[in-house]
Amino acid sequence: MNPPIPAITLPLCPDWQAEADWLEKALREWLDQEYLPEAVNADIARRTAKIYLRQRLEGEHDLGGLILALVTELQQFDFSKSFYGEFAVANAVSDLLMQRLGMDPCCSG
């Protein structure tokens, strides 16, 4: 049996708002580049960044826990005008955060 994948703990940040702003911008760029630039992408990125900010301020620093929180809370978002859904967005956030930490999202083990 393979050993379990170790948890990824996100570092603390001196400026949580700047971190959320970075995520909003990075996610918007990813959404626009992955398929087509759509107006709803800005709403998705904004909502996701707000959830991220609140979760981090509430003490969620485990990447897996953060992704689960994003999926759960983004279920309330209306994705009907988008190519995306809550799982795709949460996975993109995970990849963006891992890349920012200098980790390869595909081969972090």
Buried (B, 14 or more C-beta within 10 A) or exposed (E): EEEEEEEBEBEEEEEBEEBBEBBBEBBBBBBBEEEEEBEBBBBBBBBBBBBBBBBBEEEBBBBEBBBBBBBEBBEEBEBEEBEBBBEBBBBBBBBBBBEEEEBEBEEEE
